[in-house]
Structure formats: C-alpha cells, structure tokens
Amino acid sequence: MHAPKVVAKGADYIALKIKEIAKINKIPIVEERSLARTLYKTVDVGKEIPQKLYYAVAKVLSYVYGLKK
C-alpha cells in the first residue's frame, strides 16, 4: 500500500484558491497549520507523504473519514 500523496499546495492567494475549490466541491477542510507548513516546505505536489509525518496525517484522515459517517 502506498502512502498518501500531496495533491495541491500553496501559500497566500493560492492557498485561498485551494480552499475555495475544496468548498465548491464539498471537500472537508481541516486546518492543521504545523502539518501544512511542514508539508509545504518538504514535499512536492505528486509526492508521497514522508514516513515521519504518517501519524499527523493519519490523525487528519481519521477525522475526515469520521465526518463522512
């Protein structure tokens, strides 16, 4: 099984556009600023989440999956 991948990232205006597109498409938005900053600085779009961030990403995914129930 592969790790989740970064599908989009941005700062300032681009981040606002990403959130806007997510809202239009009814995609849940979870703000975890320290995780977002780390992903932004260390992982390119299309690349897998590094193992050191699995736990933090798993917490976010768990929350999102819980919303879908």
Rosetta constraint file for C-alpha pairs under 8 A:
AtomPair CA 2 CA 48 HARMONIC 7.79 0.50
AtomPair CA 3 CA 48 HARMONIC 5.59 0.50
AtomPair CA 3 CA 49 HARMONIC 6.05 0.50
AtomPair CA 3 CA 50 HARMONIC 7.97 0.50
AtomPair CA 4 CA 48 HARMONIC 5.59 0.50
AtomPair CA 4 CA 49 HARMONIC 5.81 0.50
AtomPair CA 5 CA 45 HARMONIC 7.52 0.50
AtomPair CA 5 CA 46 HARMONIC 5.78 0.50
AtomPair CA 5 CA 47 HARMONIC 5.29 0.50
AtomPair CA 5 CA 48 HARMONIC 4.12 0.50
AtomPair CA 5 CA 49 HARMONIC 5.66 0.50
AtomPair CA 6 CA 43 HARMONIC 7.25 0.50
AtomPair CA 6 CA 44 HARMONIC 7.00 0.50
AtomPair CA 6 CA 45 HARMONIC 5.04 0.50
AtomPair CA 6 CA 46 HARMONIC 5.41 0.50
AtomPair CA 6 CA 47 HARMONIC 5.86 0.50
AtomPair CA 6 CA 48 HARMONIC 6.39 0.50
AtomPair CA 6 CA 49 HARMONIC 6.84 0.50
AtomPair CA 7 CA 45 HARMONIC 5.46 0.50
AtomPair CA 7 CA 46 HARMONIC 5.69 0.50
AtomPair CA 8 CA 18 HARMONIC 7.54 0.50
AtomPair CA 8 CA 45 HARMONIC 5.77 0.50
AtomPair CA 9 CA 14 HARMONIC 7.77 0.50
AtomPair CA 9 CA 15 HARMONIC 6.83 0.50
AtomPair CA 9 CA 18 HARMONIC 7.69 0.50
AtomPair CA 9 CA 40 HARMONIC 6.31 0.50
AtomPair CA 9 CA 45 HARMONIC 6.86 0.50
AtomPair CA 10 CA 14 HARMONIC 4.97 0.50
AtomPair CA 10 CA 15 HARMONIC 4.66 0.50
AtomPair CA 10 CA 18 HARMONIC 7.63 0.50
AtomPair CA 10 CA 40 HARMONIC 7.20 0.50
AtomPair CA 11 CA 15 HARMONIC 4.76 0.50
AtomPair CA 11 CA 16 HARMONIC 7.81 0.50
AtomPair CA 12 CA 16 HARMONIC 6.41 0.50
AtomPair CA 13 CA 17 HARMONIC 6.28 0.50
AtomPair CA 14 CA 18 HARMONIC 6.19 0.50
AtomPair CA 15 CA 19 HARMONIC 6.30 0.50
AtomPair CA 16 CA 20 HARMONIC 6.13 0.50
AtomPair CA 17 CA 21 HARMONIC 6.13 0.50
AtomPair CA 18 CA 22 HARMONIC 6.17 0.50
AtomPair CA 19 CA 23 HARMONIC 6.18 0.50
AtomPair CA 19 CA 29 HARMONIC 7.30 0.50
AtomPair CA 20 CA 24 HARMONIC 6.27 0.50
AtomPair CA 21 CA 25 HARMONIC 6.23 0.50
AtomPair CA 22 CA 26 HARMONIC 6.01 0.50
AtomPair CA 22 CA 27 HARMONIC 4.86 0.50
AtomPair CA 22 CA 28 HARMONIC 7.12 0.50
AtomPair CA 22 CA 29 HARMONIC 7.28 0.50
AtomPair CA 23 CA 27 HARMONIC 5.88 0.50
AtomPair CA 23 CA 28 HARMONIC 7.35 0.50
AtomPair CA 23 CA 29 HARMONIC 7.80 0.50
AtomPair CA 28 CA 64 HARMONIC 6.79 0.50
AtomPair CA 30 CA 60 HARMONIC 7.13 0.50
AtomPair CA 30 CA 64 HARMONIC 7.82 0.50
AtomPair CA 31 CA 36 HARMONIC 7.87 0.50
AtomPair CA 32 CA 36 HARMONIC 6.08 0.50
AtomPair CA 33 CA 37 HARMONIC 6.01 0.50
AtomPair CA 34 CA 38 HARMONIC 6.20 0.50
AtomPair CA 35 CA 39 HARMONIC 6.10 0.50
AtomPair CA 35 CA 53 HARMONIC 8.00 0.50
AtomPair CA 35 CA 56 HARMONIC 7.02 0.50
AtomPair CA 35 CA 57 HARMONIC 7.81 0.50
AtomPair CA 36 CA 40 HARMONIC 5.98 0.50
AtomPair CA 37 CA 41 HARMONIC 6.18 0.50
AtomPair CA 38 CA 42 HARMONIC 6.01 0.50
AtomPair CA 39 CA 43 HARMONIC 5.27 0.50
AtomPair CA 39 CA 49 HARMONIC 7.86 0.50
AtomPair CA 40 CA 44 HARMONIC 7.52 0.50
AtomPair CA 43 CA 47 HARMONIC 6.40 0.50
AtomPair CA 43 CA 48 HARMONIC 7.62 0.50
AtomPair CA 43 CA 49 HARMONIC 7.03 0.50
AtomPair CA 43 CA 50 HARMONIC 7.87 0.50
AtomPair CA 49 CA 53 HARMONIC 6.60 0.50
AtomPair CA 49 CA 54 HARMONIC 7.00 0.50
AtomPair CA 50 CA 54 HARMONIC 6.87 0.50
AtomPair CA 53 CA 57 HARMONIC 6.16 0.50
AtomPair CA 54 CA 58 HARMONIC 5.85 0.50
AtomPair CA 55 CA 59 HARMONIC 6.31 0.50
AtomPair CA 56 CA 60 HARMONIC 6.67 0.50
AtomPair CA 57 CA 61 HARMONIC 6.17 0.50
AtomPair CA 58 CA 62 HARMONIC 5.90 0.50
AtomPair CA 59 CA 63 HARMONIC 6.30 0.50
AtomPair CA 60 CA 64 HARMONIC 6.27 0.50
AtomPair CA 61 CA 65 HARMONIC 6.03 0.50
AtomPair CA 62 CA 66 HARMONIC 6.13 0.50
AtomPair CA 63 CA 67 HARMONIC 6.48 0.50
AtomPair CA 64 CA 68 HARMONIC 6.75 0.50
AtomPair CA 65 CA 69 HARMONIC 7.02 0.50
